[in-house]
Amino acid sequence: MTEVMMILGDYAFSLDTAAYQAMRRVAEYSWRAQPRLTRAPAQQYVGLGEDTITLEGVIYPHYKGGFGQLDAMRSSAANGKPLDLVSGNGDVMGLWAIRSIEDGSDQFPGRWQGSEKDLHNRACRLWR
């Protein structure tokens, strides 16, 4: 059995599916400038900002799920429902929403169909 790298909703990222080669997480925090007389503005913390994860990887057409995996991910995203995100270590990371799925290839379509597709999947955390 292949080790799962991460699970988003019903979709498991692993070597048998779309294994990602890079993961980037960006957590933002909201600060606002408060004007002051005769002094530079002060910064006031006003709360949490967006928390996003971007997964980058490659999908091969003839390996395991092939390009159909993109359709499965897009179908999950189109449901418009929050998805549980669980790390490969079993850490429950909360509810997340798929914000975008981008794929591309530098190969020609048709009988010269590319041997791979690049995948960029971006999700943002839903604070509750």
ZIPEWO-V668520 format. One line per field, one symbol per residue. phi: phi as a letter, one per 40 degrees, with the letter a starting at -180 (. if undefined). psi: psi as a letter, one per 20 degrees, with the letter a starting at -180 (. if undefined). A space follows every 10 residues. Layout:
# ZIPEWO-V668520
phi=???
psi=???
This chain:
# ZIPEWO-V668520
phi=.ccccabbgc cbcaccbccc cabbbbbbbc bbcbcbcfbc dcbbcbhcbc bbbbbbabbb cbbfcfcccc cccccccccg bcbcbbcccg ccbgcbbcca bbbaabbccg ccddcabcbb bbbbcccb
psi=pqpphqpoci ppprhibnpq hqpppppqpp qqpoqqpjrq qqpppjaqbq oqppppappp hjpdibiihg hgghgghihk qqppppriij pojapqpohq ppqrqjrqrb ikpqirpqpo ppqqpop.
